[in-house]
């Protein structure tokens, strides 16, 4: 029977992963809303929620990319520490 090994979950990495998913997810939803709004015939994007829908992908996607890089670096550092400690 295989041993049941638990994956050591890091709270900070989980939080970063959720932040990446939220930033990128909201940006994609805003982008799709612009596409759907244009297809539906909306021509005045200067009022209502539309200015936010236009700016959100411009801010959310770069933030999501930066957070993803931070997540990859922190995960790599943690795995390196774990590998170093396992070798001792």
N, C-alpha and C positions, 0 to 999 in steps of 0.2 A: 504494500500500500504506500502511496506517495506521502511524503511528509507535507503537512499543512504549514506553509511558510506565509507569514503575513507581510504585506508590503508596508514598509515604514512610511507612513503618510506625513508629510510636512504641512502644517497649517498654512504657513506663508506661501508655499508653492500652490496650494489649493486656492487660496485667496487670489493670487496672481492669475491663475488659470481662469477663475470666474470673472475677474476684471477684464481679461483679454476677450473672453466670450461675450461679455456684456458690451464692451466698446465696439467690437467688430459687428456683433449682432444688431445693435441699434443703428449703426451706420448703414448696414446692408438694408435694414427695414426702411430707413429714411430714403435711401437711394431707390429702392423699389417703389416707395410711395410716390416719388417724383415721376418715375416711369409710368406708373398707373394713372397718376393725375394728368399727365400729358396725354396719355391715350384716351382718358375720359373726357378730354376737352377743356381742361382748366388752362386759362391763358393768363390770368393775373396771379403770378406767384409772389407778388410783393406784399400781400396782406394775409392775415390769419396765421396758421402754423407753417406755411410754406417757407418763410425765411429760415426758420429753425431746421426744416428738413433739408434745405440747401447747405447750411453751414455744418450740420452734424457730421456728415461724412468727411468733410475737410479737416475736422478736428479729431473725430473718433478713430479714423483709420490710422493716422500717424501715432496716436497715443496707443492704440492696440498693437502696432508694430513694435514700439519701444517697450511696452510691457511684455510682449512675447520674447524679445531679446533678453530682457531682464530675467524672465522665467527660465529660458534656456541656460543662461549663465549660472543662475543660482542652482538649477538642477545639476548642471555639470560639476559645479564645485562640491555639492553635497555628495554626489556619486564618487567623486575623486577622494573625498575624505573617508567615505565608507570603504572604498577599495583599499586605501592606505591602512585603515584601522583593521581591516580583515586580514591583511598580510602580516600584521605583527603578531 
